[in-house]
Amino acid sequence: MKDIDFNLIKPGDLFFTTNPGFVSWAIRQRTWGRFSHVEIIVSEDRPPLNPLLAKEGQPPLNPLLSKEGRLDVISADSNGVFCRAVREEEWKNYAILTYPEMTGEERVNVLRFCFQQIGKPYDFLGLASFLLYKQLQSDARWFCSELAYIAYKQAGIRLQRRVKQDFISPRDLYVSPLLKPIAGNAEYDWM
């Protein structure tokens, strides 16, 4: 595992990353950003909120508790929305940002919303909408930054106020004045 102080990371924090692929490059070019993908952290080598996410009399919503040495995220990518460990290649260029004023209840609401989206398909039209700046987005599908933005918004936190949710990008979230960096190996491009 990377040299990170996991005591600083909380479920609901955001993991930003990129890769060398064409779509990643296109997103970075379109947004002038360093990152092309954002994921919602759901665990940090231990299950701190898992009991809180369970409804009374039901098993916890997170069946994929992190195992030793892995950081689990909810990701919306070409495979749809699912929970998985951060991939090794995602650690090559990453940043983890947190909203320091976020309450435990808000974190639970963000995570509950994200877990409810697992299994939904990727929003390829939404990605095209974002790249072409034409409204083509589907409400039943998700792309990464849209999922993160709406998860926070439904918990009462507006990470951006000037960007429509259909056009929200990883960079829009990354430069939110509410988020603070807590780990990463990339320079922060808004400073």
VOBA-805888 format. One record per residue (C-alpha): x, y, z; residue number from 1; residue in one letter. Coordinates in nm, 2 decimals. Example, Ala and Ser with C-alpha at 12.3 -4.5 7.8 and 13.67 -1.06 7.14 Angstrom:
% residues 2
xx_yy_zz_num_residuo
1.23_-0.45_0.78_1_a .
1.37_-0.11_0.71_2_s .
END
This chain:
% residues 191
xx_yy_zz_num_residuo
0.00_0.00_0.00_1_m .
0.11_0.35_-0.07_2_k .
0.28_0.57_0.20_3_d .
-0.05_0.73_0.32_4_i .
-0.17_0.82_0.67_5_d .
-0.49_0.62_0.66_6_f .
-0.61_0.79_0.98_7_n .
-0.68_1.10_0.76_8_l .
-0.90_0.92_0.51_9_i .
-1.27_0.87_0.58_10_k .
-1.54_0.70_0.39_11_p .
-1.70_0.95_0.15_12_g .
-1.37_1.11_0.06_13_d .
-1.29_1.14_-0.31_14_l .
-1.01_0.95_-0.49_15_f .
-0.90_1.13_-0.81_16_f .
-0.69_0.95_-1.07_17_t .
-0.61_0.92_-1.44_18_t .
-0.47_0.68_-1.69_19_n .
-0.29_0.70_-2.02_20_p .
-0.59_0.60_-2.24_21_g .
-0.75_0.81_-2.51_22_f .
-1.08_0.88_-2.32_23_v .
-0.88_0.99_-2.02_24_s .
-0.67_1.22_-2.23_25_w .
-0.98_1.37_-2.40_26_a .
-1.14_1.44_-2.06_27_i .
-0.82_1.60_-1.93_28_r .
-0.79_1.81_-2.25_29_q .
-1.16_1.92_-2.24_30_r .
-1.14_2.02_-1.87_31_t .
-0.78_2.14_-1.85_32_w .
-0.75_1.91_-1.56_33_g .
-0.49_1.68_-1.42_34_r .
-0.74_1.40_-1.35_35_f .
-1.00_1.22_-1.56_36_s .
-1.17_1.00_-1.30_37_h .
-1.31_1.03_-0.95_38_v .
-1.42_0.76_-0.71_39_e .
-1.59_0.76_-0.37_40_i .
-1.39_0.60_-0.09_41_i .
-1.60_0.35_0.10_42_v .
-1.34_0.20_0.33_43_s .
-0.99_0.25_0.46_44_e .
-0.84_-0.08_0.58_45_d .
-1.12_-0.11_0.83_46_r .
-1.50_-0.09_0.83_47_p .
-1.57_0.23_1.03_48_p .
-1.92_0.31_0.90_49_l .
-2.04_-0.03_0.79_50_n .
-2.26_-0.09_1.09_51_p .
-2.41_0.26_1.04_52_l .
-2.51_0.18_0.69_53_l .
-2.71_-0.13_0.78_54_a .
-3.08_-0.08_0.81_55_k .
-3.23_-0.23_1.13_56_e .
-3.26_-0.61_1.09_57_g .
-3.07_-0.62_0.76_58_q .
-2.70_-0.70_0.68_59_p .
-2.47_-0.41_0.62_60_p .
-2.50_-0.25_0.28_61_l .
-2.13_-0.29_0.21_62_n .
-2.07_-0.66_0.14_63_p .
-1.71_-0.58_0.02_64_l .
-1.54_-0.48_0.34_65_l .
-1.18_-0.38_0.27_66_s .
-0.93_-0.64_0.32_67_k .
-0.59_-0.57_0.47_68_e .
-0.39_-0.35_0.25_69_g .
-0.66_-0.23_0.01_70_r .
-0.87_0.09_-0.03_71_l .
-1.22_0.02_-0.15_72_d .
-1.41_0.27_-0.37_73_v .
-1.74_0.30_-0.56_74_i .
-1.66_0.37_-0.92_75_s .
-1.87_0.46_-1.22_76_a .
-1.67_0.36_-1.53_77_d .
-1.74_0.17_-1.86_78_s .
-1.83_-0.14_-1.65_79_n .
-2.11_0.06_-1.47_80_g .
-2.13_0.14_-1.10_81_v .
-1.96_-0.10_-0.87_82_f .
-1.75_-0.14_-0.55_83_c .
-1.39_-0.25_-0.59_84_r .
-1.04_-0.20_-0.47_85_a .
-0.83_0.09_-0.61_86_v .
-0.63_-0.06_-0.89_87_r .
-0.26_-0.05_-0.89_88_e .
-0.23_0.17_-1.19_89_e .
-0.46_0.43_-1.03_90_e .
-0.19_0.49_-0.76_91_w .
0.05_0.62_-1.03_92_k .
-0.12_0.97_-1.04_93_n .
-0.38_1.03_-0.77_94_y .
-0.51_1.27_-0.51_95_a .
-0.74_1.21_-0.22_96_i .
-0.96_1.50_-0.11_97_l .
-1.19_1.54_0.18_98_t .
-1.46_1.78_0.29_99_y .
-1.34_1.85_0.65_100_p .
-1.67_1.98_0.78_101_e .
-1.87_1.68_0.66_102_m .
-2.06_1.52_0.95_103_t .
-2.09_1.15_1.01_104_g .
-2.45_1.16_0.90_105_e .
-2.37_1.33_0.58_106_e .
-2.10_1.07_0.51_107_r .
-2.35_0.79_0.57_108_v .
-2.60_0.96_0.33_109_n .
-2.33_0.99_0.06_110_v .
-2.24_0.62_0.10_111_l .
-2.59_0.50_0.12_112_r .
-2.68_0.68_-0.20_113_f .
-2.37_0.54_-0.37_114_c .
-2.44_0.18_-0.26_115_f .
-2.80_0.22_-0.40_116_q .
-2.65_0.30_-0.74_117_q .
-2.44_-0.02_-0.76_118_i .
-2.53_-0.22_-1.07_119_g .
-2.65_0.08_-1.27_120_k .
-2.49_0.12_-1.61_121_p .
-2.23_0.37_-1.72_122_y .
-2.37_0.68_-1.88_123_d .
-2.19_0.68_-2.22_124_f .
-2.44_0.95_-2.35_125_l .
-2.36_1.16_-2.04_126_g .
-1.99_1.13_-2.12_127_l .
-2.06_1.24_-2.48_128_a .
-2.28_1.52_-2.34_129_s .
-1.99_1.63_-2.12_130_f .
-1.73_1.61_-2.40_131_l .
-1.95_1.78_-2.66_132_l .
-2.13_2.02_-2.41_133_y .
-2.47_1.90_-2.53_134_k .
-2.74_1.77_-2.30_135_q .
-2.76_1.40_-2.37_136_l .
-2.74_1.26_-2.02_137_q .
-2.96_0.98_-1.88_138_s .
-3.10_0.98_-1.52_139_d .
-3.08_0.60_-1.49_140_a .
-2.70_0.59_-1.57_141_r .
-2.39_0.74_-1.42_142_w .
-2.05_0.87_-1.52_143_f .
-1.79_0.92_-1.24_144_c .
-1.80_1.29_-1.15_145_s .
-2.18_1.30_-1.19_146_e .
-2.22_1.01_-0.94_147_l .
-1.98_1.18_-0.69_148_a .
-2.15_1.52_-0.73_149_y .
-2.51_1.40_-0.69_150_i .
-2.41_1.18_-0.39_151_a .
-2.28_1.49_-0.21_152_y .
-2.57_1.70_-0.33_153_k .
-2.84_1.47_-0.20_154_q .
-2.66_1.47_0.13_155_a .
-2.69_1.85_0.14_156_g .
-2.34_1.94_0.01_157_i .
-2.30_2.14_-0.31_158_r .
-1.94_2.09_-0.42_159_l .
-1.99_2.33_-0.72_160_q .
-2.25_2.60_-0.77_161_r .
-2.17_2.72_-1.12_162_r .
-2.16_2.39_-1.31_163_v .
-2.47_2.20_-1.42_164_k .
-2.47_1.84_-1.30_165_q .
-2.48_1.71_-1.66_166_d .
-2.15_1.87_-1.73_167_f .
-1.97_1.82_-1.40_168_i .
-1.61_1.70_-1.45_169_s .
-1.35_1.55_-1.22_170_p .
-1.17_1.88_-1.24_171_r .
-1.48_2.07_-1.13_172_d .
-1.50_1.86_-0.82_173_l .
-1.12_1.87_-0.77_174_y .
-1.12_2.25_-0.76_175_v .
-1.42_2.28_-0.52_176_s .
-1.34_2.53_-0.25_177_p .
-1.50_2.29_0.00_178_l .
-1.25_2.00_-0.06_179_l .
-0.90_1.98_0.10_180_k .
-0.62_1.76_-0.02_181_p .
-0.51_1.49_0.23_182_i .
-0.29_1.26_0.02_183_a .
-0.16_1.22_-0.33_184_g .
0.14_1.23_-0.56_185_n .
0.02_1.50_-0.81_186_a .
0.06_1.87_-0.77_187_e .
-0.26_2.06_-0.72_188_y .
-0.33_2.24_-1.04_189_d .
-0.55_2.52_-0.89_190_w .
-0.28_2.66_-0.67_191_m .
END
